[in-house]
Amino acid sequence: MKCPGQDTQYWNRDAIFDTKCPECGSSMEFFKDDTSRRCRNCGKRIVNPSMDFGCASYCQYADQCIATLPEEFVKQREDLLKDRVAVEMKRYFKSDFKRIGHAMRVARYAEQIGKEELTKGDMGRKEDKINLAVVLCAAYLHDIGIKDAEKKYNSNAPKYQEIEGPPIAKSILEKLGAKAELIDEVCDIVGHHHHPREEESSNFKVLYDADLITNLEEEQKEKQDSGGEPITRERLERIIRKSFLTESGRHRAESLLF
């Protein structure tokens, strides 16, 4: 089977085009299915500026198609995956906008915290390395078991979410062609995202803090909307001091909740 985007029978007059080398300014000719070419003048390898690699996050033939891409573009495949996961999460929850909104906020905070933690560097151990693709896929899918928990146990308690979530998360990630290593780690996080272990990966810590910030924000809003007593500053300070797992998470919680 050949990708329709590469099959010449689907090409039009724009399938062959000229562009300038961003390195030296020389003219370069590209065919539509060229992932990259070397400039004849300066030798710089240039990625096709008109090719959309978004399909690489889910196409089963992506490895055949993008194998000749520069390394930095191949690495972006996992970044593209998270966007597809977000779409699948929304499809799964359908019109449950409350849970979709929760997952989107957790993902936003997780990305912010993760990037801040990345700027600090890591200790060189695998569990200390933050992978934003893992973090964001876990953020979008962390509560994915809540619907089945309510059906089976008539409860959305965390322990039931953690039982039902991993198989659904695995199904979604396998459907999108995610790597086995990423699937295993995301499912592990989903399977205990409310209950940190004694030793946790940096990816888990980032997701946990983002979820905690979102839950506290939502609790504050619910109390405000119902006219109830707001969360006291003392309680917030205690939670931030004792419960958060990353320094970036603590700082973001302080800036958002106080």
ABEGO torsion letter per residue (X at the ends): XBBAAABAAABBAAABBBBBBAAAGBBBBBBAABABBBBAAAGBBBBBAABBAAAAAABAAAAAAAAABBAAAAAAAAAAAAAAAAAAAAAAAEABAAAAAAAAAAAAAAAAAAAAAAAAEBAGBAAABBBAAAAAAAAAAAAAAAAAAAAAAGBABAAAAAAAAAAAAAAAAAAAGBBAAAAAAAAAAAAAAABBBABBBAAAAAAAAAAAAAAAAAAAAAAAAAGBBBBBAAAAAAAAAAABABAAAAAAAAAAAX
